[in-house]
Amino acid sequence: MTSSYSTSLVSRRDAKEADSHLQVTINQAECLSSQEAADTLACRQNRGSCSFVACSAPLVDIGTCRGGKLKCCKW
């Protein structure tokens, strides 16, 4: 009886730790997502468009999108 009780306590502790790690991961993903959204929103508000490649004439590079992963180009 003691071994099953201690196993149950260990399982609960492991589950709480896993849940805690999951919450940290979710919070980090939300922060990253909001950073990505911020520069993309700024690009769109400045009438720019996001591009996977460098801006070429007549487009001008005015910033970034998707957290710096893409270029923000404007006519």
N, C-alpha and C positions, 0 to 999 in steps of 0.2 A: 504494500500500500504506500509506503514512503517513497519508493522509487517512482511510481506513477505520479505521485503528487509533485515531486521535485522536477520530473520531466515536464509536467504541465506548467510549472512556474517558469522553467527555462524557455519553453515554447512561447509563453506570453511575453516574456522579456524580449526574445528575439523578434517577435511580431511587432512589438512597440518600437524597437530599434529600426526595423525595416520600414515601418510607417513613418518614423521620423526622417529617415534618409529620403524616402519618397517625397515628403513635404518639401524638403530642401531642394530636391531636384525640380519639382514643380515650380517652386518660387524662382529658381534660377532661370527656368525656361520662360516664365512670365516676364521677368526683367529683360531678358534677351529679346523677347518678342516685342516688348514696348519700346526698346531702343531701336529695333529694326523698323517699327511702325513710325517712330518719331521722324527719322530722316526721310523716309518715304513720303510721309504726309507733308513735310516741309517742301520736298521736291515738287509734289503735286500742287501745293498752294502757290508756289512760285511759277506755276504753269510749265513745269518741266516734265520730262518723261524718263523712266528708268531704262537703262540699257546695259546689256551684258558686256558690251565692248566699248572701247574708248569713243568719245564723241568726235565725230568728224564734221568738217565744214559742210554746211553752214551752221551746224549745231555747236553750242558752246557748253563746256563742262561747268555746271553751277553747283555741284555737290555730289552727294551719294544717296543711294537707296539701300534698303534691306540691311541696315547696320554696317554700311561701308562695302558690302559685297558687289553692288552694282553702281554704275555711274548715273548721275542725274544730268540730263542734257536739255538744253533749251534753244529754240530758234532765235 
